[in-house]
Amino acid sequence: MGGRFPRQCVRERFALTTKTLNLVKLSEGLQTQDRIQIVHQTLRHISKIYSMNLGSVTWDRNKVENLRLLLDRQLSELEECARKQGSEARLRKNSTIQKYFRKLRKFLKQKTFSNCAWEIIRAETRARLQQLLYLMAQVRRRN
């Protein structure tokens, strides 16, 4: 998976009308446990998306499968941490994350899982994963 964003998909990018999800801003002022929950929820939603119809993508299938395996492993490792009781603020944050990913799944379905739709989702996923790296670095610094 990867490479440059295809030029033919640039116009279609504007069809995705969801507000950008800023996980770093969303986690500001939260405790470590709540930040871990945000990471867990985000990875769970990403995993769910990449379990959808990938028939039109031109990505290397081995790389897609590796991504799925990595997501599953990270999710299982975070499972115990994420199960702990959370705050009300975290529940509101999870709702924001859930709405964002629901819009991404709806977009894929509306575009009938086209290659361009998947490229747009790949770009969104990459941005969220980069934010998660930053978020986890903050968690490590706090501990």
N, C-alpha and C positions, 0 to 999 in steps of 0.2 A: 504494500500500500504506500502510496506516496507519489512523489513527483510534483511537478508544477500544476497549478490549477488550470484546467483547460480553458482556452480563450472562448470557445464556443459556449461555455457555461456561464460567462460573466453576466449576461443579461438576465439569465434565469435566477441568478443569485438574488436579485431584487424581488423575486416572487416570495422569498422567505421573509415574512413580515413580523417575525417575532423580535422582541427586544433582546438585545445581547445580554447574556447571563454573565455577570462579573462575580465570580466566586470569591475573589479576594475581598471585594467590598462587602459582599454578603456575609462574610465571616468576621468582619471587623467588630471588635468588642466582645467576641464570644470566647467561652472557655475552651480549653483543649478538647474536652469530650465532645462539645458541640461541633467543633471543626472536623473532628474525625468522622462524625455523623454526616457532615456535608460531603466529605470525601467518599464515604461509603455509598451514600445515595446517588451521587454523581456517577460513580463507577457502575453501580447497578443499572442505572438508566442507559449508560453507554453500552453496556453488555446487552441489554434488551434490544436496543436499536440494531446492533450488529448480528442479532439472531434473526433479523427479518429477511425478506426476499432480496438476496444479493445477485440474482440472475443476470442483471444487465451490467454489472461492474466489470471493469477490465483489469482489476487488481490481481496480483499474484495470490492465488488461493491459499498457498502455504503461509503467506504473511498475514492474511485475514485470520486464518486458523490460529496462528501464533498470538495475534492480538486477543482473540477470544480466550485462549488458554491463560494468558497473562492476566486478563481481567478476572477470570474465574479464580485464579490463585490469589490475587490481591483481595478480592471480595471475601474469600474464605478466611484469609488472615485478619481481615478487619471485622469479621462477623462478631466475635466476642466483644470487641471494644464498642461496636455500634449498638449492641443489645442493651447496654446500660441505660438506665432512666435518663431522659433528656429534659431540657428546659422548654418552656413555652416558646421562647424565641427561636429555638431550633425547629420546632414544629412549623412555625411560620416560614422559616428559611426552606425547609423541605418542601413546602407547598409551592414556593417560587421555583424551585428546581423541578418539581414534578410538572408544573405548567409549561415550563420551557421545553422539556423533553417531549411532552405530549404534542406540542406544536411541531417539533421536529418530525415525530412519527407521522403526524397528520400530513405534513408537507410531503414526505416520502410517498404516502399513499395517494395524495392528490396528483403527484407527478408520476404515478404508476411505477415507482421504483426505477426511474430512468437513470442512466449513467450520470447525467449532470446533477440530478437530485442527490445522488450518492456522493458526488464530488463536493457538493455544498455541505452535506452532512459531515464528510471527512474533514473539511476545513473547520467546521464548528467544533467537532470532536477534538481536533488537534489543539485548538485554542483553549478548550476547557481542560484538557490534560496538562497543558503548560501552566494553567492557573493552579491546578492541583499540585503540581510540583512545588510551586511557590508556597502554597498553603501548607504543605507538609514540611517544608523547610522552616516555616514559622513555628509549627508544632514542635519540631525537634529542638529549635533554639529555646523554646519555653521550658522544655523538660530537662 
